[in-house]
Amino acid sequence: MSAAPPDRSASSSSSLLDTSAHSLSSIDGDHLYQLACVETFLPLSKDVTPEEETTTSLHPVAHIDYSPNFKFIYGLYRALRSRVEYAEAVAQQRRGDHAGPIIRALHTSPARWLLLLGFTLRQCTSNYTVWKDRRDVIMSPDVLRRATRDRLPAQALPEVLLSSSDTTAGAAVKATALAEMKESTKKIELVAQNWLPGASDLFWNSDATAAAVDDALPTMPLSPWRAVRWELNAVGCFTRFYHKNFQVWHHRRELLCYALQQSTTGSPPAAHVEPNESSAAAAALKQSVQSLLESEEVFSAYLERHHGLRFADVDERATIKAVLGEEDSKNYHAWLHLSWYLHALPFLLHPPNWAALTAFTAAAQRPWTFRVHPAWAFASSADSASALPASRRPTLPPSSLTNEMDFTAQLLHRDCLNNSAWCHRYSLFKEDLLRRLWQEQQRPCFECGGGGSGGDGDSNTHVSEAEFRDVVHTLCMVEVDFALQWLYVDPTNESAYTHARSIATLFHTVAVRLAVLRGAKENAEGTGASVRGSTEDTPAAQELLRYLRDGPLCTPVAAAAADLGAQAGDDPVDTATTAPACDAVFRCMRHPRLAWSDYHDSFSVLRHVQRVLQTSIRQRVTELEGQSARVLRAAATTGGGSSSSSPSPASATSQKVALLTTLYERSSQYMLDNFHQVSTAQYLLCQAVLEEMWGLYLSAGQRCVVHQRRPPEAYREGIKSQWISCLPWESGEVTTEGDDKDEQESDRAVACFLWYEAAALDLAKRLSVEDPIRFKYWKFEAMNTMQRGYRVVL
């Protein structure tokens, strides 16, 4: 085959972020092995009687056969945990609110307790209570300051060393006992070196020397960021070895939440901050934390000035990307943690500035045509300017968001079927690029008064609708091209199809919102009211503007369906994300408020995707099908000649294996069985247009015209050739005759709908043959299209 997909199993660490210092290593194994040696902890537990596990029944059906090490360590854990007293505020804690201190009193050695928790986690890494106990120590400064390695209790002298025997045999026994004690002390010190913090790990004073710090420890405030940094590094081996365990990621997240809540623009507090949402102090604290997260430079300067750290010392991305890049690229917990971390520190997702985006748009190609990139998946030897393949080159101007998008491109270059990377990339593009641009660039439209000039000068910097739309269109086209190039490499990549369709519908959503916002402005100017809304504005107008400003960035019909589902109680949808999605809002987006030219043009990116699928991708599928068929026919006919010239059975088998090996080196059985994916993608694109038009745009009169021109019974006789002779994505606009402009637009809308409907029905019928495994599904889809059972009608 002419262009093979990249080897999805091969390692390409050079294309990933350098994570050699954070990936699995023998050091991680050594640290975990220290905790597996239970006998090391024995000298520290001679004064503790292990507690047996309580049973709920006097005669249990079966006992769990725990290992002796597990029984011993958990017996010590139960005995010592009964000596912990918690503050009353812990019971009223809400998620994310870390009131402190959590531990009020600890009637045992904090250093021994913290070390025991490490041994306990090694026996069972999924025990939430043990992880919570460990966090409680880190979040309780008075306990943690006494949990350093130098506060670990000394071993009790063996009785033989206290005896007064002076015989030769007694001296030998004492020497042996002393040697064993020194050996056990050495092991404990080695374990404590890795699993207990030192004073320098917890305390920091930029104006004091190390000796002064040691002298001032009893009164010096503990640095929460240094404490969290030490704990994240200490349990890093658990994270990298047990990355499929949710508890290791939850532990890291809770610690970082705690450290962020303790961050203030002033000096580190002597006591923990206790956030209370009802107080003015909590609002001031929140504002203080937000000001620290304006940029990486500001946050890093704060860490260095008050905690003696750099941002790189607490940056979670190295650990997360080590797991995703080297261990498990589809780890759900790691992706969830990465998404949370990026949004917890907003400066990690700053999009390119508007000037860079406009320059990027001006430099984009015109007109938009799909060209297969010859060096998309592999670096071209002829291209000396860049050693990277084209798929690894940035699709946005330089920014922190661009860096994160590039990380997804790195993972997709390794495995273009990685749906987790595709989903993360789409979320970044939708929420952190387009949604943020919409809120920032269109804010003056919602804040300016009647007459079109804002009192604070926002109108001077307001971006015009045409400019904003052009930039969004360019960004969507570049991102769609990224997915289409991967589809040419592997035309059965369902994730890439979904990504291209989702980006196309995103542009449709933004374009419709722009047109509706323009109509709202024109209506406000005609009535002398403000665009933002005033007491004279109708509730529906205010609701519309609030939705345009704060509503979810999804298609109107999808938002309306989610809202209706929430009202019916069928789906627990968060009303904060769907509201205000009501009939009054979406009716403002319907004809005649929204002109057909604006509405039709909002599907321009979607039609571009359909054209590429119909021409380039389908042609690629035909090429791959032909090549596969030739290889399979050659393998089937090998050894089938005359008896005099036919090779031996062993030779024929080896030839078949060689032919099939060549085939499967460049494809997979999944690819060979799923060439129909291009038709599936085309059908879903048609359905997206039909649902939007039927549920939102077409009026009741236009839907009646649709039934009159082509009643459902007409489809029973089959698809007529003239219905699909000229498809909408091939011709662009539908032309109609008539003198009245409104009537022409109505006819164009009806004709366009009927074209898409016939194309969708034709694809569904073909897929019932091409995809026999899902025959019932495609039969249902065909019947649903014939009966026009689309989504909710507003």
C-alpha positions in Angstrom: 0.0 0.0 0.0 1.2 3.5 -0.8 0.9 5.2 2.6 0.9 3.1 5.7 -0.2 4.2 9.1 2.5 4.7 11.7 3.5 1.8 13.9 1.1 2.1 16.8 3.2 -0.1 19.1 6.6 1.3 18.4 8.2 3.7 20.9 9.0 7.2 19.9 10.2 8.8 23.1 12.1 11.4 21.1 8.8 12.8 20.0 7.4 13.1 23.5 8.2 15.4 26.4 11.4 14.3 28.1 10.1 12.2 31.0 13.2 10.0 31.6 13.6 11.3 35.1 9.9 10.6 36.0 9.2 7.3 34.2 9.4 3.9 35.9 12.9 3.2 37.1 14.8 0.9 39.4 14.8 3.7 42.0 11.0 3.5 42.2 11.2 -0.2 42.6 13.8 0.2 45.4 11.6 2.6 47.3 8.6 0.3 47.1 10.7 -2.7 48.1 11.8 -0.9 51.3 8.1 -0.7 52.3 7.6 -4.4 51.4 10.3 -5.4 54.0 8.0 -5.5 57.0 10.7 -6.8 59.3 12.3 -3.3 59.1 9.4 -1.8 61.1 9.5 -4.5 63.8 11.9 -2.7 66.1 9.6 0.4 66.1 6.4 -1.6 67.1 7.5 -3.5 70.2 5.3 -1.4 72.4 2.2 -1.8 70.2 -0.2 -4.8 70.3 -1.7 -5.5 66.9 -5.5 -5.4 66.8 -7.4 -8.1 65.0 -10.0 -7.2 62.4 -13.5 -7.0 63.7 -16.0 -9.3 62.0 -19.7 -8.6 61.5 -20.7 -12.2 62.2 -19.7 -14.7 64.9 -19.7 -17.4 62.2 -18.5 -15.9 58.9 -18.9 -18.0 55.8 -15.2 -17.7 54.9 -12.2 -16.0 56.2 -9.9 -14.0 53.9 -6.5 -15.6 53.8 -4.4 -12.5 54.4 -0.6 -12.9 54.3 1.3 -12.7 57.6 2.8 -9.4 56.6 -0.6 -7.9 55.8 -2.1 -9.1 59.1 0.8 -7.7 61.1 0.9 -4.3 59.4 -2.8 -3.8 59.5 -3.0 -4.9 63.1 -0.5 -2.2 64.0 -2.4 0.3 61.8 -5.7 -0.4 63.7 -4.0 -0.1 67.1 -2.3 3.2 66.3 -5.3 4.7 64.5 -7.3 4.6 67.6 -4.9 7.1 69.1 -5.8 9.8 66.6 -8.2 12.5 67.6 -9.8 14.5 64.8 -11.1 18.1 64.9 -14.9 18.5 64.9 -14.8 20.6 61.7 -13.7 17.6 59.7 -17.1 16.1 59.9 -18.6 19.2 58.2 -16.0 19.4 55.5 -17.2 19.8 52.0 -15.2 18.6 49.0 -12.4 21.0 48.3 -12.6 22.9 51.6 -9.7 21.9 53.7 -10.2 23.4 57.2 -7.3 22.9 59.5 -5.8 21.5 61.4 -7.5 18.2 60.7 -5.8 16.2 63.4 -6.4 17.7 66.9 -4.2 15.3 68.8 -2.0 12.3 68.1 -1.2 10.1 71.1 1.8 8.4 69.5 4.9 9.4 67.6 3.8 11.3 64.4 7.0 10.1 62.7 6.2 6.5 63.4 2.6 6.9 62.4 3.5 8.5 59.1 6.1 5.8 58.4 3.6 3.1 59.3 1.1 4.5 56.8 3.7 4.0 54.0 4.1 0.3 55.0 0.3 0.0 55.1 -0.1 1.4 51.6 2.4 -1.0 50.3 0.2 -3.9 51.5 -2.9 -2.4 49.9 -2.6 0.6 47.6 -6.4 0.9 47.1 -7.3 1.6 50.8 -8.9 5.1 50.7 -8.8 5.4 54.5 -5.0 4.9 54.6 -4.5 7.5 51.9 -6.8 9.9 53.8 -4.9 9.3 57.0 -1.7 10.2 55.2 -3.2 13.4 53.8 -4.4 14.3 57.3 -0.9 14.3 58.6 0.3 16.5 55.7 -2.6 18.9 56.3 -2.0 19.2 60.1 1.1 21.4 60.6 1.5 20.7 64.3 1.6 17.0 63.6 3.7 17.2 60.5 6.4 19.3 62.2 6.9 16.4 64.6 6.9 13.8 61.9 10.4 14.5 60.5 12.9 11.7 60.3 15.0 13.1 63.2 11.9 12.8 65.4 11.6 9.0 64.8 11.8 7.3 68.2 14.9 5.4 69.0 15.0 1.7 69.3 14.7 0.1 72.7 17.8 -1.6 73.8 17.5 -5.4 73.8 17.3 -7.0 77.2 20.5 -8.9 76.6 22.5 -5.6 76.4 21.1 -4.6 79.8 22.1 -7.8 81.5 25.1 -7.8 83.8 26.6 -11.1 82.5 30.4 -10.8 82.0 31.0 -14.3 80.8 32.6 -14.9 77.4 29.3 -16.4 76.1 27.4 -13.5 77.4 29.8 -11.0 75.7 29.4 -12.9 72.4 25.6 -12.7 72.7 25.8 -9.0 73.5 28.0 -8.4 70.5 25.6 -10.3 68.2 22.6 -8.3 69.6 24.5 -5.0 69.2 25.4 -5.9 65.6 21.7 -6.8 64.8 20.6 -3.5 66.4 23.0 -1.5 64.3 21.8 -3.3 61.2 18.2 -2.7 62.0 18.9 0.9 62.8 20.7 1.3 59.5 17.7 -0.1 57.7 15.3 2.2 59.5 17.4 5.2 58.7 17.5 4.2 55.0 13.7 3.8 54.9 13.2 7.1 56.8 15.4 8.9 54.4 12.9 8.2 51.6 9.6 8.0 53.5 9.9 10.7 56.2 10.5 14.4 55.5 13.5 16.3 56.8 13.3 19.8 58.3 14.5 21.3 55.0 11.6 19.6 53.2 9.0 21.4 55.3 10.4 24.7 56.4 11.7 27.7 54.5 13.0 31.1 55.5 14.8 33.0 52.8 16.5 35.3 55.3 17.9 32.6 57.5 20.8 30.1 57.3 20.3 26.4 57.7 21.5 26.5 61.3 19.1 29.4 62.0 16.3 27.4 60.5 17.0 24.4 62.8 17.0 26.7 65.8 13.7 28.3 64.9 11.8 25.1 64.0 9.6 25.2 67.1 8.1 28.6 66.1 8.8 28.8 62.4 5.7 28.4 60.2 5.5 25.3 58.1 5.5 25.8 54.3 2.4 24.0 52.9 3.9 23.9 49.4 7.1 22.4 50.5 5.2 19.8 52.5 3.0 18.9 49.5 6.0 18.9 47.2 7.7 16.3 49.4 4.7 14.1 49.7 4.1 14.2 45.9 7.7 13.1 45.3 7.5 10.5 48.0 4.4 8.8 46.7 5.5 9.3 43.1 6.6 5.7 42.9 3.1 4.6 43.8 1.7 6.8 41.1 4.0 5.5 38.4 3.7 1.8 39.4 -0.1 1.8 40.2 -1.3 4.4 37.7 -4.5 2.5 37.2 -5.4 3.1 40.8 -7.8 6.0 41.3 -6.6 6.6 44.9 -3.1 7.7 43.9 -4.4 10.4 41.6 -7.1 11.5 44.1 -4.4 11.8 46.7 -2.3 14.1 44.5 -5.3 16.2 43.6 -6.4 16.8 47.2 -2.9 17.8 48.2 -2.7 20.3 45.5 -6.1 21.7 46.3 -4.9 22.1 49.9 -1.7 23.9 48.9 -3.6 26.3 46.6 -6.0 27.2 49.3 -3.1 28.0 51.6 -1.5 30.3 49.0 -1.7 34.0 49.7 0.0 37.0 48.3 1.5 37.8 51.6 4.0 35.8 53.6 3.1 32.2 54.5 0.6 32.1 57.3 1.6 30.9 60.7 -1.6 28.9 61.0 -3.7 27.3 58.3 -6.3 29.4 56.5 -9.8 28.3 57.2 -12.0 29.2 54.2 -15.5 30.2 54.9 -17.6 31.1 51.9 -19.9 33.3 53.9 -17.1 35.7 55.1 -15.4 38.6 53.3 -12.1 37.0 54.2 -12.9 34.0 52.0 -13.6 36.2 49.0 -10.3 38.1 49.6 -8.5 34.8 49.9 -10.0 33.6 46.6 -9.1 36.8 44.9 -5.6 36.5 46.3 -5.1 33.0 44.9 -6.5 34.0 41.5 -4.0 36.9 41.3 -1.2 34.4 41.9 -2.4 32.3 38.9 -2.4 35.0 36.3 0.8 33.7 34.8 3.5 31.2 35.3 6.0 33.9 36.0 3.9 35.4 38.8 3.2 32.0 40.4 6.8 30.8 40.1 8.0 34.1 41.7 5.6 33.6 44.6 6.8 30.0 45.2 10.4 31.1 45.1 10.0 34.1 47.4 7.8 32.4 50.0 8.6 28.7 49.8 12.0 28.4 48.1 10.6 26.4 45.2 10.2 26.8 41.5 7.1 26.0 39.6 8.9 23.0 38.0 9.2 21.5 41.5 5.5 21.1 41.9 4.5 20.8 38.2 2.3 17.7 37.9 2.6 17.5 34.1 5.9 15.6 34.2 4.4 12.8 36.2 1.1 12.7 34.3 2.8 12.8 30.9 5.3 10.1 32.0 2.3 7.8 32.6 0.5 8.8 29.5 3.5 8.8 27.2 5.4 5.8 28.5 3.0 3.5 30.3 -0.7 3.8 29.4 -1.8 6.5 26.9 -5.5 5.8 27.6 -5.4 5.8 31.4 -8.7 7.4 32.3 -7.6 8.5 35.8 -4.4 10.2 34.4 -6.4 12.1 31.7 -8.9 13.2 34.3 -6.2 14.4 36.6 -4.4 16.2 33.8 -7.7 18.0 32.8 -8.3 19.1 36.4 -4.7 20.2 36.9 -4.6 22.3 33.7 -7.8 24.1 34.8 -6.7 24.5 38.4 -3.8 26.5 37.1 -5.3 28.7 34.4 -2.0 30.1 33.0 -1.3 26.6 31.7 -4.1 27.0 29.1 -3.8 30.6 28.0 -4.8 30.8 24.3 -2.8 32.8 21.8 -3.5 36.6 21.9 -5.9 38.1 19.4 -3.1 39.8 17.4 -1.4 36.4 16.9 -4.7 34.8 15.8 -5.4 37.5 13.3 -1.9 37.2 11.8 -2.4 33.4 11.8 -5.7 33.8 9.9 -4.2 36.2 7.4 -1.4 33.7 6.6 -3.8 30.8 6.1 -4.3 29.3 2.7 -7.2 30.6 0.5 -9.3 29.0 -0.9 -9.7 26.1 1.5 -8.9 22.9 -0.3 -7.8 19.5 1.0 -4.3 18.5 0.0 -2.8 15.2 1.1 0.4 15.9 3.0 3.1 13.4 1.8 5.0 13.6 5.1 2.1 13.7 7.5 2.9 10.6 9.6 6.6 10.3 8.8 9.3 12.9 8.6 10.4 13.6 5.0 14.1 13.1 4.4 13.9 15.8 1.7 12.6 18.3 4.2 15.7 19.4 6.0 14.0 22.4 7.6 12.2 20.2 10.1 12.9 16.7 11.5 9.3 16.4 12.7 6.5 14.9 10.6 3.8 17.3 9.5 1.3 16.0 12.1 3.6 17.2 14.9 3.7 20.8 13.7 1.7 23.3 15.7 -1.8 24.1 14.6 -2.0 27.4 16.6 0.3 30.4 17.3 2.7 29.9 20.2 1.0 29.8 23.6 0.6 27.6 26.6 -2.6 26.1 25.1 -0.6 25.4 21.9 1.9 23.4 24.0 -0.9 21.2 25.4 -2.5 20.7 21.9 1.0 19.6 20.7 1.1 17.0 23.5 -2.1 15.4 22.1 -0.5 15.5 18.6 2.5 13.6 20.0 0.3 10.9 21.4 -1.7 10.7 18.2 1.5 10.4 16.2 2.2 7.3 18.3 -1.4 5.9 18.0 -3.8 7.8 15.8 -6.6 5.6 17.2 -6.1 6.9 20.8 -9.6 8.2 21.5 -8.5 9.6 24.8 -6.1 12.0 23.1 -8.8 13.0 20.5 -11.3 13.8 23.3 -8.8 15.8 25.3 -7.8 17.7 22.1 -11.5 18.5 21.3 -12.1 19.7 24.9 -9.2 22.0 24.7 -10.3 23.4 21.4 -13.9 23.9 22.4 -13.7 25.1 26.0 -10.3 26.7 26.3 -10.0 28.2 22.8 -13.3 29.0 21.2 -15.4 29.4 24.4 -12.8 31.7 25.9 -12.4 33.7 22.7 -16.2 34.1 22.5 -16.4 35.4 26.1 -13.5 37.7 25.8 -14.0 39.2 22.3 -17.8 39.4 22.4 -18.1 40.8 26.0 -18.4 44.4 24.7 -21.5 43.4 22.9 -23.2 42.4 26.2 -21.8 45.4 28.2 -22.2 48.3 25.8 -25.3 50.6 26.3 -27.8 51.7 23.8 -26.4 53.6 20.9 -23.4 51.3 20.6 -20.7 53.0 22.7 -19.5 51.6 26.0 -18.8 53.9 28.9 -15.5 52.2 29.7 -14.1 52.4 26.2 -14.8 48.7 25.3 -16.3 49.6 22.0 -13.0 50.9 20.8 -11.4 47.5 21.1 -14.5 45.5 20.1 -13.8 43.0 17.3 -16.2 43.1 14.4 -18.4 40.2 13.6 -16.8 39.5 10.3 -13.3 39.5 11.8 -14.3 37.2 14.7 -16.1 34.9 12.3 -13.1 34.7 10.0 -10.7 33.9 12.8 -13.0 31.1 14.1 -13.5 29.8 10.6 -9.8 29.6 10.1 -9.2 27.8 13.4 -11.9 25.3 12.7 -10.7 24.6 9.2 -7.1 24.0 10.3 -8.3 21.7 13.1 -10.6 19.9 10.7 -7.7 19.4 8.3 -5.7 17.9 11.1 -8.3 15.2 11.5 -8.8 14.7 7.7 -5.1 14.1 7.2 -5.2 11.3 9.8 -8.3 9.9 8.0 -6.3 9.7 4.8 -3.7 7.7 6.8 -6.3 5.4 8.3 -9.8 5.9 6.8 -11.4 3.6 9.4 -10.4 5.9 12.3 -13.7 6.5 14.0 -12.2 9.0 16.5 -10.9 11.2 13.7 -14.3 11.2 12.0 -16.0 12.2 15.3 -13.4 15.0 15.8 -13.9 16.4 12.4 -17.7 16.3 12.7 -17.6 17.9 16.2 -15.3 20.8 15.0 -17.7 21.4 12.1 -20.7 21.6 14.4 -18.8 23.9 16.7 -18.3 26.4 13.9 -22.1 26.1 13.1 -22.8 26.9 16.7 -20.6 30.0 16.8 -21.8 31.3 13.5 -25.5 30.9 14.6 -24.8 32.8 17.8 -23.1 35.6 15.9 -26.1 36.0 13.7 -28.5 35.9 16.6 -26.4 38.4 18.5 -26.4 40.7 15.5 -30.2 40.5 15.3 -30.5 41.2 19.1 -28.3 44.3 18.6 -30.3 45.5 15.6 -33.5 45.0 17.6 -32.1 46.9 20.6 -31.0 49.8 18.4 -34.4 50.0 16.8 -36.2 50.2 20.2 -33.6 52.4 21.9 -32.8 49.7 24.5 -29.4 48.4 25.5 -28.0 45.2 24.2 -27.2 44.1 27.7 -30.8 44.4 28.8 -32.7 46.9 30.9 -35.9 47.1 32.9 -37.7 47.9 29.7 -36.4 44.8 27.9 -38.6 41.7 27.8 -37.7 38.7 30.0 -37.2 36.7 26.8 -34.7 39.2 25.4 -32.7 39.2 28.7 -32.8 35.4 28.7 -31.5 35.2 25.2 -28.6 37.5 25.9 -27.7 35.6 29.1 -27.7 32.3 27.1 -25.5 33.8 24.4 -23.1 35.0 27.0 -23.0 32.1 29.4 -24.7 29.1 27.8 -22.9 25.9 26.8 -21.1 26.0 23.5 -23.2 23.3 21.9 -25.7 23.2 19.1 -29.0 24.8 20.1 -31.0 21.6 19.5 -28.6 19.6 21.6 -28.9 22.2 24.4 -32.7 22.2 24.1 -32.9 18.4 24.2 -30.6 18.4 27.3 -32.8 21.0 29.0 -36.0 19.1 28.2 -34.5 15.9 29.5 -33.5 17.7 32.7 -37.1 19.1 33.1 -38.5 15.7 32.6 -36.2 14.2 35.3 -34.8 11.6 32.9 -31.2 12.8 33.1 -29.6 14.5 36.0 -28.2 17.4 34.0 -26.6 20.3 35.8 -29.0 23.2 35.3 -26.1 25.7 35.7 -24.6 24.4 32.3 -27.9 24.1 30.4 -29.9 27.0 31.7 -31.3 29.1 30.3 -32.1 26.7 27.6 -35.8 27.3 27.1 -38.2 27.6 24.2 -38.2 31.4 24.3 -34.5 31.4 23.8 -34.3 29.0 20.9 -37.3 30.4 19.1 -35.2 33.6 18.7 -32.8 31.5 16.7 -35.4 30.4 14.2 -36.6 31.7 10.9 -37.3 34.6 10.2 -35.0 36.0 12.9 -32.1 34.0 11.4 -31.8 34.6 7.6 -31.3 31.5 5.4 -28.0 32.9 4.0 -26.6 33.1 7.5 -27.9 29.7 8.6 -26.7 28.0 5.4 -23.3 29.5 5.6 -22.9 28.3 9.2 -22.6 24.8 7.8 -19.7 25.7 5.5 -17.1 23.8 7.5 -19.4 20.7 7.7 -19.9 20.8 3.9 -16.1 21.0 3.4 -15.8 17.9 5.5 -18.4 16.1 3.4 -16.7 17.1 0.2 -13.3 15.7 1.4 -15.0 12.5 2.5 -16.8 12.1 -0.8 -13.7 12.7 -2.9 -10.3 12.1 -1.2 -11.2 9.8 1.7 -13.6 7.6 -0.3 -11.1 7.4 -3.1 -8.5 6.3 -0.5 -10.8 3.7 0.7 -11.3 2.3 -2.8 -7.6 2.2 -3.3 -7.0 0.3 0.0 -9.8 -2.1 -0.7 -8.4 -2.9 -4.2 -4.9 -3.4 -2.8 -6.2 -5.7 0.0 -8.3 -7.7 -2.4 -5.3 -8.3 -4.7 -3.2 -9.5 -1.8 -6.0 -11.8 -0.6 -6.6 -13.2 -4.1 -2.9 -13.8 -4.5 -2.7 -15.6 -1.2 -5.8 -17.7 -2.1 -4.4 -18.8 -5.4 -0.9 -19.6 -4.2 -0.2 -23.3 -4.7 -3.3 -23.8 -6.9 -1.5 -24.5 -10.2 -0.8 -27.7 -12.0 0.6 -30.6 -10.1 3.9 -30.5 -12.1 4.6 -26.8 -11.4 2.8 -26.3 -8.0 5.1 -25.8 -5.0 5.2 -28.1 -2.1 2.6 -27.5 0.7 5.2 -26.1 3.0 6.4 -23.7 0.3 2.9 -22.6 -0.6 2.1 -22.0 3.1 5.2 -19.8 3.5 4.3 -17.8 0.4 0.8 -17.2 1.8 2.2 -16.2 5.2 4.6 -13.8 3.5 1.8 -12.2 1.5 -0.5 -11.8 4.5 2.3 -10.5 6.6 2.9 -7.8 4.0 -0.8 -6.9 4.2 -1.1 -6.8 8.0 2.1 -4.8 8.3 0.3 -1.9 6.6 -3.2 -2.5 8.0 -5.1 -4.3 10.6 -8.1 -6.7 10.5 -10.2 -3.9 12.0 -9.3 -1.7 9.0 -10.2 -4.4 6.5 -13.6 -4.9 8.2 -14.5 -1.3 8.6 -13.9 0.5 5.3 -17.6 1.5 5.6 -16.7 4.0 8.2 -16.5 6.8 5.6 -20.2 6.1 4.7 -21.1 6.1 8.4 -19.4 9.5 8.9 -21.2 10.9 5.9 -24.5 9.7 7.2 -23.9 11.2 10.7 -23.0 14.6 9.1 -26.3 14.5 7.2 -28.2 13.7 10.3 -26.6 16.6 12.1 -27.9 19.0 9.5 -31.3 17.4 9.4 -31.8 17.5 13.2 -30.7 21.1 13.4 -33.0 22.2 10.5 -36.0 20.2 11.5 -35.8 20.9 15.2 -34.8 24.6 15.0 -34.9 26.4 11.7 -37.8 25.1 9.7 -41.1 26.7 10.6 -44.4 24.8 10.9 -45.3 26.0 7.4 -42.1 24.8 6.0 -42.4 21.4 7.6 -45.8 21.1 6.0 -44.3 22.0 2.6 -41.7 19.2 3.2 -44.5 16.7 3.8 -46.4 17.9 0.7 -43.4 17.8 -1.7 -42.2 14.4 -0.4 -44.5 12.5 1.9 -42.8 9.6 3.8 -44.7 7.1 1.5 -42.6 8.4 -1.4 -39.5 6.7 0.0 -41.1 3.3 0.0 -40.6 3.0 -3.7 -36.9 3.7 -3.3 -34.5 6.6 -3.7 -35.0 8.3 -7.1 -31.8 9.3 -8.9 -32.8 12.9 -9.3 -33.1 13.3 -5.5 -29.4 12.6 -5.0 -28.1 13.7 -8.4 -26.7 16.9 -7.0 -25.8 16.8 -3.4 -25.7 20.0 -1.2 -22.0 19.6 -0.3 -21.1 19.4 -4.0 -23.2 22.3 -5.4 -22.9 24.7 -2.3 -26.2 26.7 -2.5 -29.6 25.7 -3.7 -31.1 27.9 -6.4 -34.9 28.5 -6.7 -37.1 30.6 -8.9 -39.4 33.3 -7.6 -39.7 37.1 -7.2 -40.3 37.3 -3.4 -37.0 37.1 -1.4 -38.6 35.5 1.7 -40.3 32.9 -0.5 -37.1 32.1 -2.3 -35.3 31.6 1.1 -38.1 29.4 2.3 -37.9 27.3 -0.9 -34.1 27.0 -0.6 -34.4 25.8 3.0 -37.0 23.2 2.1 -35.0 22.0 -1.0 -31.8 21.8 1.0 -33.5 19.7 3.7 -35.0 17.3 1.2 -31.6 16.8 -0.5 -29.9 16.0 2.8 -32.8 13.7 3.8 -32.5 11.7 0.5 -28.7 11.5 0.9 -29.1 10.3 4.5 -31.6 7.7 3.6 -29.5 6.4 0.7 -26.5 6.1 3.0 -28.5 4.3 5.7 -29.8 1.7 3.1 -26.3 1.1 1.8 -24.8 0.7 5.2 -27.3 -2.0 6.1 -25.5 -4.0 3.4 -21.9 -2.8 4.0 -22.1 -3.1 7.7 -24.1 -6.4 8.3 -23.1 -6.6 12.0 -25.2 -3.5 12.7 -28.0 -4.3 10.2 -30.8 -3.8 12.7 -29.3 -0.4 13.7 -29.1 0.9 10.1 -32.6 -0.5 9.4 -33.9 1.5 12.3 -32.0 4.6 11.1 -33.6 4.3 7.7 -37.1 3.9 9.1 -36.5 6.9 11.4 -35.4 9.1 8.5 -38.3 8.0 6.3 -40.8 8.9 9.2 -38.8 12.1 10.0 -38.5 11.1 13.6 -35.9 13.7 14.4 -35.1 15.4 17.7 -37.2 17.8 19.7 -39.1 20.4 17.7 -39.2 23.9 19.2 
